[in-house]
Amino acid sequence: MGGCTIMVLDSSNEESSYQINHEHDCTWVEESVEEEDSVSYKPREDYKGVTQHVTSHADHGKCFLDDADRFWFLQHTYRQLERWKVSLHTYVLMDNHFHFFLTGRVDGAVQKFMAYVKAGYARYFNRRYNRRGRLWRCRYYALVIRSHQHLYTTSFYIEANPWRSAIVSHPELYAWSSYRVNSGQAGSNILTPHPTWSSFAEGGHGWNAGYREAMEAYLECGRRFKTHSPLPPHGDALLCPLPRRKPNAADI
């Protein structure tokens, strides 16, 4: 299996590229995993082509203590994306939780993907820090995206997490999110652009510039209206401008 290239910012805000070899230091995470949805929970809408916003929080304290943890988590995530046929469009890693914006390419893919991502990382974390017990807080949260308005604002909401938490003054300054890639400022093979991102393309330019412009509008909306919700704030009307061309329903 090939390596995962992850573009991040180092401590001096200079761009760095890290090539991660999946055959190194992660073979032991392939133990059997009991899927969390095997117990009596309401079934998830985890079908082929359905885009979801998923997030999981640490049960107690932090789940990422340093950059080595974050790198390991992303390399492990990349391996599971390929294994379970899931496309990742947006992500952010915070100290005590993470967000993914993703689409399963086969039925049931996201549930299996999340089970292995969380269990594999928990084993890594417990071994590295010589600890016992659960790492994650119960079941992961999942929300199915049902409109193109919700789709765009959810992606911005995820990548704006560090800005909203006052960790950075702009999302592009945070190393552990997908924003620099989606805005065209860096490259990474861990991400797959959502089909609707093409709606940001205008005047012969690529979609990245339009994505970046729409994020700026989202941030300005947050400043002016004190709203940071991934949901449309006034019914189906958005404070943030959307691409002029709506995506096809089949793309959502």
C-alpha positions in Angstrom: 0.0 0.0 0.0 1.3 3.5 -0.8 2.1 6.2 1.6 -0.1 9.1 2.7 1.1 12.6 2.0 -0.2 15.1 4.5 0.4 18.8 4.1 0.6 20.8 7.3 2.1 23.9 8.9 5.0 23.5 11.2 5.4 25.6 14.4 6.7 28.6 12.3 3.7 28.4 10.0 5.9 27.2 7.2 4.5 24.5 5.0 5.9 21.0 5.4 5.2 17.7 3.6 5.3 14.4 5.5 5.3 11.1 3.7 3.9 8.3 5.9 4.5 4.7 5.2 1.5 2.6 6.3 3.5 -0.6 6.6 5.4 1.0 9.5 4.1 1.1 13.1 0.5 0.2 12.5 0.3 -3.5 11.7 -1.0 -4.3 15.2 -4.2 -2.3 14.8 -5.6 -4.9 12.5 -7.1 -6.9 15.4 -10.8 -7.7 15.2 -13.0 -4.8 16.1 -16.5 -5.1 17.5 -18.5 -2.5 15.7 -20.2 -0.1 18.0 -23.5 -0.4 16.2 -23.8 -4.1 17.0 -25.5 -3.1 20.3 -29.1 -1.9 20.5 -28.8 1.6 18.9 -31.1 3.1 16.3 -29.8 2.0 12.9 -27.8 4.6 11.0 -28.5 5.9 7.5 -25.2 4.6 6.2 -25.8 4.0 2.5 -23.7 4.2 -0.6 -23.3 7.8 -1.7 -24.7 9.4 1.5 -22.6 12.3 2.8 -22.3 12.5 6.6 -20.8 14.8 9.3 -19.4 12.6 12.0 -17.5 13.5 15.1 -16.2 11.7 18.2 -15.1 13.1 21.6 -12.6 11.9 24.1 -14.3 10.4 27.1 -12.1 12.2 29.5 -9.5 14.8 28.8 -7.6 15.0 25.5 -7.3 12.4 22.7 -4.4 14.1 21.0 -1.5 15.1 23.2 1.1 16.1 20.6 1.8 16.2 16.9 3.0 12.6 16.9 -0.5 11.5 18.0 -2.1 13.6 15.2 0.2 12.2 12.5 -0.5 8.7 13.7 -4.2 9.3 13.7 -4.1 10.7 10.1 -2.0 7.8 8.8 -4.3 5.3 10.4 -7.3 7.2 9.0 -5.9 7.1 5.5 -5.4 3.4 5.7 -9.0 2.8 6.8 -10.4 5.1 4.1 -8.9 2.8 1.4 -9.8 -0.3 3.2 -13.5 0.5 3.8 -14.1 2.5 0.6 -14.8 5.9 2.2 -14.1 9.3 0.7 -13.0 12.0 3.2 -13.8 15.6 2.1 -13.1 17.7 5.2 -11.6 17.1 8.6 -10.3 18.8 11.7 -8.4 17.4 14.7 -8.9 19.3 18.0 -7.3 18.4 21.3 -10.3 16.4 22.6 -12.3 15.5 19.5 -12.3 15.3 15.7 -14.7 16.0 12.9 -15.0 14.1 9.6 -17.1 15.1 6.5 -17.3 12.0 4.4 -19.1 9.8 2.0 -19.3 6.0 1.9 -18.9 4.4 -1.5 -20.7 1.2 -0.4 -23.5 0.5 2.0 -22.3 0.4 5.7 -18.9 1.7 4.9 -18.9 4.6 7.3 -19.8 2.5 10.4 -17.0 0.1 9.7 -14.6 2.9 9.0 -15.3 4.7 12.2 -15.2 1.5 14.3 -11.7 0.7 13.0 -10.4 4.3 13.2 -11.5 4.7 16.8 -10.5 1.3 18.1 -7.1 1.3 16.3 -6.2 4.7 17.6 -7.4 3.9 21.1 -5.1 0.9 21.2 -2.2 3.1 19.9 -3.0 5.8 22.5 -3.2 3.4 25.4 0.0 1.6 24.5 1.9 4.9 24.0 0.8 6.4 27.3 0.6 3.1 29.3 -3.0 3.6 30.2 -6.1 1.5 30.4 -9.8 2.0 29.7 -11.9 3.6 27.1 -10.7 6.6 25.2 -13.8 7.7 23.3 -17.1 8.9 24.7 -19.7 6.3 23.7 -21.1 6.3 20.2 -19.9 8.6 17.5 -22.2 11.4 16.4 -23.4 11.3 12.8 -25.6 13.6 10.8 -26.7 12.9 7.2 -26.4 15.9 4.9 -29.8 16.5 3.2 -29.3 19.8 1.2 -26.6 21.5 -0.7 -26.9 24.5 1.8 -26.2 22.2 4.7 -23.4 20.5 2.8 -21.4 23.7 2.2 -21.9 25.2 5.7 -21.0 22.0 7.4 -17.7 21.8 5.6 -16.9 25.4 6.6 -18.1 24.8 10.2 -15.7 21.9 10.5 -12.7 23.7 9.2 -13.5 26.9 11.2 -13.4 25.0 14.5 -9.9 26.3 15.5 -10.9 29.9 14.6 -14.2 29.6 16.5 -12.2 28.3 19.6 -9.8 31.3 19.3 -6.8 29.0 18.7 -5.9 30.8 15.5 -7.0 34.0 13.9 -7.8 32.3 10.6 -8.5 28.6 9.6 -5.5 28.6 7.2 -3.2 29.0 10.2 -4.2 25.7 11.8 -2.1 22.7 10.8 -4.5 19.9 11.6 -7.5 20.6 9.3 -8.3 20.2 5.6 -8.7 23.9 4.9 -5.4 24.6 3.3 -5.9 21.7 0.9 -9.5 22.6 0.1 -8.6 26.3 -0.4 -5.8 25.3 -2.9 -2.9 26.3 -0.7 -1.5 22.8 -0.1 -1.9 19.3 -1.4 -2.7 16.0 0.2 -3.9 12.6 -1.0 -5.9 11.9 2.1 -8.8 14.0 0.8 -11.3 13.5 -2.1 -13.1 16.6 -3.2 -16.9 16.3 -2.9 -18.6 16.3 -6.3 -20.4 19.5 -5.4 -17.1 21.4 -4.9 -17.1 21.9 -8.7 -19.9 24.4 -8.1 -17.3 26.8 -6.7 -15.5 26.9 -10.0 -16.2 30.1 -11.9 -14.8 31.9 -15.0 -12.5 29.1 -15.9 -10.8 29.1 -12.5 -10.6 26.0 -10.3 -13.0 25.4 -7.4 -10.4 26.1 -4.7 -10.5 29.9 -5.1 -14.3 29.9 -4.9 -14.2 27.6 -1.9 -11.8 30.0 -0.2 -14.0 33.0 -1.0 -17.1 31.3 0.4 -15.2 30.4 3.6 -14.3 34.1 4.0 -18.0 34.9 3.7 -18.8 32.3 6.3 -16.3 33.7 8.7 -17.7 37.2 8.2 -21.2 35.9 8.9 -19.9 34.4 12.1 -18.4 37.7 13.2 -21.5 39.8 12.3 -24.3 37.5 13.4 -22.5 35.6 16.2 -23.6 32.3 14.6 -21.4 29.3 14.0 -23.9 26.6 13.4 -23.4 24.2 10.5 -27.2 24.4 10.0 -28.8 27.0 7.8 -29.7 29.8 10.4 -33.0 30.9 9.0 -34.8 27.9 7.6 -33.4 27.2 4.2 -31.9 30.7 3.8 -28.2 31.1 4.4 -26.4 34.1 5.6 -23.4 33.0 3.6 -23.4 33.2 -0.2 -23.5 30.0 -2.1 -22.0 29.1 -5.5 -24.3 30.5 -8.3 -24.7 27.0 -9.8 -26.5 24.5 -7.6 -25.2 21.0 -7.7 -27.3 18.2 -9.1 -29.4 16.3 -6.6 -27.5 13.2 -7.5 -24.3 14.8 -6.2 -25.6 15.2 -2.6 
